[in-house]
Amino acid sequence: MPLDLSALGKQVRAMSGSLAGEVSAKSQRQQLALGRYLESSEAHSLWAQAVNLSRESASWLFALPTEPLDTVVDLPAQISAYALVASDGSQVDVERHGIAMCYVINIGRVFIRYGHRPLARLNSQPTLYFRDEDLYLYDGVRPIAIEGNYLSARRDVEEGLALVGLADEFLADDLPNMALQDGTLVRWSLANAERVVQDYFLTPYLGYLDAMRERGIPVASYISRPRSPEVAGTIRLMFCPDVDVAQGKGAVCGSCSAVAAGKEPPCSVCNGLSDAEILADGLQEGQRGAIFVSMSRINIECYGEHLIHFFYLRFGREIARVEIPRWVAIDRTMVDRVHSLIYDQCVRGQGYPVALARAHEQAVVRSADRRAFLGVVEGSLRRAELPASGSRKAESKQGVRG
């Protein structure tokens, strides 16, 4: 039965009216948050200390500033001749009710060179995983299935390793270069995983970052329409009545003096606001803001020399988040290169880095591709005289679709 749009119409109109009513109030809170942020701009070291005092006692995310909070860097000089590599991935997930326990990771690989000798190489690299060691990892006692977030973590590793391969094949020292990924460099999906799982995926991922550092190739990732509240979390500290760095006091979520007095906590100004929403009015076209460290636990505890930093960059009406490892963040020449090249990529891609768009096109597995792949699997199993049917549940769903 198709979705009953007429039944949803009234609800959609109610949603539109509610959202319209919230715009003004949210805009006021954004301005209050930005104002407090700019007032504190010269005290970024103080607020870095406040973050360190509060990150264990407060329940929200933080960003640790490494530059004055009002830092605004204009677009560096344009680099007309450069080379970059980019990757993106997609997958055909394991189907517990399918005809075979296996999955596919498809990596889109892109190399582009600009200048007097332009060149582009685009392809995809699909890999089938079906062996026991592909499907499970072991903690010494029990098997842990590689599916869901863990399968995404394996894809992240493969995307990084693809960049190393592309760099070795195509990048030379004669042009400025960069390696670019889509989405975050912080492996959030592993944040609450067991240590054996974290080690299994992070060791090769950090190895990829090691390889790029050894080659002198800056790594960056681009996040379109970011929803991160890490800088917003630091601004919450600026509103907190209990933070006192001199006394070694950080924020304690849920039991501050305002709550104890039955009042709404001052930090509620930041509720529901993202970094990009707060910082948007402080950046003009092509400018980047201050560099921060992501204070996520997995980043702080596991990334070492690759500790992930980030900044926000304006292109048109979008405030994008750009993430870089520490060894890039401390090198101003590399930061400027990343800043300039990502902006140029957005210009060429009409709002989104063109290399990432091409990598996605190479990587995406469409419904028709998936059906064709499953048909190949079924045919091969039948020729090998192996069982080639799914569970009754899968057959039932197919019957409904038919």
C-alpha positions in Angstrom: 0.0 0.0 0.0 1.5 3.4 -0.9 2.1 6.1 1.7 -1.1 8.0 2.4 0.0 11.6 1.6 -3.5 13.0 2.3 -3.4 11.8 5.8 0.0 13.4 6.3 -0.9 16.8 4.8 -2.4 18.3 7.9 0.6 17.2 10.0 3.0 18.7 7.4 1.2 22.0 7.6 1.3 21.9 11.4 5.0 21.2 11.3 5.6 24.2 8.9 3.7 26.5 11.2 5.7 25.3 14.2 9.0 25.7 12.5 8.2 29.2 11.3 7.3 30.2 14.9 10.7 29.0 16.2 12.8 30.9 13.7 12.8 34.2 15.5 13.5 32.7 18.9 16.3 30.6 17.6 17.9 33.5 15.8 18.0 35.5 19.0 19.7 32.6 20.8 22.2 32.3 18.0 23.1 36.0 18.3 23.5 35.7 22.1 25.7 32.7 21.8 27.9 34.4 19.1 28.1 37.6 21.2 29.4 35.7 24.2 31.8 33.8 22.0 33.3 37.0 20.6 33.5 38.7 24.0 35.7 35.8 25.1 37.9 35.8 22.0 41.1 36.9 23.6 40.7 34.4 26.5 40.9 31.3 24.3 43.6 29.8 26.6 41.3 30.3 29.6 38.5 28.5 27.9 40.8 25.7 26.8 41.5 25.2 30.5 37.8 25.2 31.2 37.2 22.6 28.6 39.8 20.3 30.2 38.3 20.9 33.6 34.8 20.1 32.4 35.1 17.3 29.9 34.8 14.5 32.5 32.0 16.1 34.6 29.8 17.5 31.9 27.6 15.4 29.6 28.0 17.4 26.4 30.7 17.6 23.7 33.5 20.2 23.7 36.0 21.7 21.3 39.3 23.0 22.6 40.4 26.2 20.8 44.0 26.4 19.6 43.7 30.0 18.2 41.9 33.1 19.4 38.2 32.6 19.1 37.7 35.5 16.8 40.3 34.3 14.3 39.2 34.9 10.8 41.6 33.9 8.0 40.9 35.2 4.5 41.1 32.9 1.5 44.8 32.3 0.8 46.2 32.9 -2.7 44.7 30.8 -5.4 46.7 27.7 -6.4 46.0 27.1 -10.1 48.2 24.0 -10.6 47.7 21.2 -8.0 46.9 17.6 -7.7 44.6 15.7 -5.3 43.3 12.3 -4.6 39.9 11.5 -3.1 37.9 8.5 -2.1 34.4 7.6 -1.0 32.8 4.2 -0.4 29.5 2.4 -0.3 28.5 -1.2 0.5 26.2 -4.1 0.0 25.5 -5.1 3.6 25.4 -8.6 5.0 21.8 -10.0 4.8 21.1 -12.4 7.6 18.1 -13.7 5.6 19.9 -13.6 2.2 21.2 -16.3 0.1 24.8 -16.1 1.3 26.7 -14.5 4.2 28.8 -11.9 2.4 29.1 -8.2 1.8 30.7 -5.9 -0.8 32.6 -2.7 -0.2 32.9 -0.5 -3.3 35.5 2.3 -3.1 35.4 5.2 -5.5 38.9 6.4 -6.4 39.7 9.7 -7.9 42.9 11.5 -9.0 42.7 14.9 -10.6 45.6 17.2 -11.7 45.1 20.8 -12.6 47.4 23.2 -14.5 49.2 23.0 -17.8 49.1 19.2 -17.8 45.6 18.4 -16.6 44.7 14.7 -16.0 42.0 12.8 -14.3 41.7 9.1 -13.4 38.4 7.8 -11.9 37.5 4.2 -11.1 35.9 2.0 -8.5 37.3 -1.0 -6.7 34.7 -3.5 -5.4 35.8 -6.2 -2.9 33.7 -9.2 -1.9 34.1 -10.3 1.8 32.8 -13.8 2.7 35.5 -15.6 4.7 35.0 -16.2 8.4 37.7 -13.6 9.2 35.8 -11.1 7.0 32.5 -11.7 8.8 33.7 -11.8 12.4 36.5 -10.6 14.7 37.2 -12.4 17.9 37.8 -11.2 21.4 39.3 -14.5 22.5 35.9 -15.8 23.7 33.2 -15.0 21.2 32.8 -13.9 17.6 31.8 -10.3 17.0 29.9 -9.8 13.7 31.3 -7.2 11.3 28.0 -5.5 10.4 26.3 -2.2 10.9 28.6 0.4 12.4 31.5 -2.1 12.3 31.1 -2.7 8.6 31.1 1.1 8.1 34.3 1.2 10.1 35.9 -1.3 7.7 34.7 0.8 4.8 36.4 3.8 6.4 39.7 1.9 6.6 39.4 0.9 2.9 38.7 4.5 1.9 41.9 5.6 3.6 44.0 2.7 2.2 42.7 3.6 -1.3 44.1 7.2 -0.8 47.6 5.8 0.0 47.5 3.6 -3.1 46.3 6.6 -5.3 49.0 8.8 -3.8 51.8 6.3 -4.6 50.5 5.8 -8.1 49.8 9.4 -9.1 51.1 12.1 -6.8 54.5 13.5 -7.4 56.5 16.3 -5.6 56.2 18.8 -8.5 52.8 20.2 -7.5 51.0 21.1 -4.3 48.8 18.2 -3.4 46.1 16.9 -0.9 44.1 13.8 0.0 40.4 14.5 0.6 37.7 12.4 2.2 34.0 12.9 2.7 32.6 13.1 6.3 34.5 12.9 9.6 38.0 11.7 10.3 36.9 10.9 13.9 35.6 7.3 14.0 32.6 8.1 16.1 31.0 4.7 15.4 33.8 3.1 17.5 33.5 5.5 20.5 31.6 3.0 22.7 33.0 -0.2 21.2 35.1 -2.7 23.1 38.8 -2.0 23.1 39.5 -5.1 20.9 37.1 -3.7 18.3 38.6 -0.2 18.5 42.1 -1.7 18.0 41.0 -3.9 15.1 39.8 -0.9 13.0 41.8 2.0 14.3 45.2 0.4 13.9 45.0 0.2 10.1 43.2 3.5 9.9 45.9 5.3 11.9 48.4 3.5 9.8 46.9 5.1 6.7 47.3 8.6 8.4 50.9 7.6 9.2 51.6 6.8 5.6 50.2 10.1 4.4 52.3 12.0 6.9 55.4 10.2 5.9 54.7 11.2 2.3 54.1 14.8 3.2 50.5 14.8 1.8 48.0 16.7 3.9 44.8 14.9 4.7 41.5 16.7 5.1 37.8 15.8 5.2 34.9 17.9 4.2 31.5 17.8 6.0 28.6 19.5 4.3 25.8 21.0 6.5 27.5 19.9 9.7 25.4 19.5 12.8 28.3 19.2 15.3 27.7 21.0 18.7 31.3 20.9 19.9 32.1 24.6 19.7 28.5 25.2 21.1 29.5 23.0 24.0 32.5 25.3 24.8 30.2 28.4 24.6 27.9 26.7 27.1 30.9 26.9 29.6 31.0 30.7 29.0 27.4 30.9 30.3 27.9 28.5 33.2 27.9 30.3 36.6 29.9 27.6 38.2 33.0 27.5 36.0 36.0 29.0 37.8 39.3 28.1 36.2 41.3 29.8 39.0 39.6 27.6 41.5 39.9 24.5 39.3 36.1 24.3 38.9 34.5 23.0 35.7 30.9 22.6 34.7 28.8 19.8 36.3 25.9 19.0 34.1 22.5 18.9 35.8 23.6 20.1 39.2 24.7 23.7 38.6 23.8 26.5 41.0 21.1 27.7 38.7 19.3 24.3 38.7 19.7 24.0 42.4 17.9 27.4 42.8 15.1 26.2 40.6 16.0 28.4 37.7 16.7 27.7 34.0 20.4 27.3 33.5 22.0 30.2 31.5 23.7 27.7 29.2 20.3 26.7 27.8 20.8 29.5 25.3 22.9 27.0 23.4 20.3 24.1 23.5 19.8 22.7 20.0 22.3 25.1 18.3 25.0 23.7 16.1 28.5 25.2 15.7 27.7 26.2 12.1 24.5 28.1 13.1 26.4 30.1 15.8 29.5 30.9 13.8 27.8 31.6 10.4 27.5 35.4 10.9 31.2 35.7 11.8 32.5 34.4 8.4 32.5 36.0 5.0 32.9 34.3 1.6 36.1 32.1 1.6 37.0 32.8 5.2 37.8 30.1 7.8 37.5 30.5 11.5 39.6 29.3 14.4 41.1 25.8 14.6 39.8 23.6 17.4 40.5 20.1 18.7 37.6 17.7 18.8 37.4 16.6 22.4 35.6 13.3 21.7 37.0 10.6 23.9 38.1 8.3 21.1 40.0 11.2 19.5 41.7 12.2 22.7 42.5 8.7 23.9 43.3 6.9 20.6 44.6 9.2 17.8 47.9 10.4 19.3 49.9 12.4 16.7 46.8 12.3 14.4 44.6 14.1 16.9 41.8 15.5 14.8 41.4 19.3 14.6 38.8 21.2 12.6 37.8 24.6 11.4 34.7 26.1 9.7 34.8 27.5 6.2 32.2 29.6 4.3 31.3 28.9 0.7 28.2 30.7 -0.4 25.5 30.1 2.1 27.1 27.0 3.5 29.3 26.8 6.6 31.3 23.6 6.1 33.4 21.7 8.6 36.9 20.8 7.5 38.8 18.2 9.6 42.6 17.7 9.6 45.0 15.7 11.7 47.3 17.4 14.2 50.4 17.3 12.0 48.5 19.3 9.4 47.0 21.7 11.9 50.3 22.8 13.3 51.8 23.5 9.9 50.4 26.8 8.7 51.6 26.2 5.1 49.6 22.9 5.0 46.5 24.6 6.6 46.6 27.3 4.0 46.9 24.8 1.2 43.9 22.8 2.5 41.9 26.0 2.9 42.7 27.2 -0.7 42.3 23.8 -2.4 39.0 22.9 -0.7 37.6 26.3 -1.6 38.7 25.8 -5.2 37.1 22.4 -5.3 33.8 23.9 -4.1 34.0 26.5 -6.9 34.6 23.8 -9.5 31.9 21.6 -8.0 29.3 24.5 -7.7 29.1 24.2 -3.9 30.6 20.8 -3.1 34.2 19.6 -3.7 34.1 18.2 -7.2 36.6 15.4 -6.5 34.3 14.1 -3.7 31.3 14.3 -6.0 33.2 12.2 -8.6 34.3 9.7 -5.9 30.8 9.3 -4.8 29.6 8.7 -8.3 32.1 5.9 -8.7 31.3 4.3 -5.3 27.6 4.4 -5.2 25.8 1.0 -5.5 22.4 1.5 -6.9 19.4 -0.8 -6.5 19.9 -2.3 -9.9 23.5 -3.0 -9.2 22.6 -4.7 -6.0 20.0 -6.9 -7.7 22.5 -7.8 -10.4 25.1 -8.7 -7.9 22.7 -11.0 -5.9 21.7 -12.6 -9.2 25.4 -13.4 -9.9 25.8 -14.8 -6.4 22.7 -17.0 -6.8 23.8 -18.3 -10.2 27.3 -19.1 -9.0 26.0 -21.0 -6.0 23.6 -23.0 -8.1 26.3 -24.0 -10.5 28.4 -25.1 -7.5 25.4 -27.1 -6.3 25.2 -25.1 -3.1 22.0 -23.8 -1.4 20.9 -20.7 -3.2 17.8 -19.4 -1.4 17.1 -17.0 1.4 15.0 -17.4 4.5 11.3 -17.7 4.5 11.2 -14.1 5.8 13.2 -12.9 2.8 10.9 -14.8 0.4 7.8 -13.3 2.1 9.2 -9.8 1.6 9.9 -10.5 -2.0 6.3 -11.7 -2.4 5.0 -8.4 -1.0 7.2 -6.3 -3.3 6.0 -8.4 -6.3 
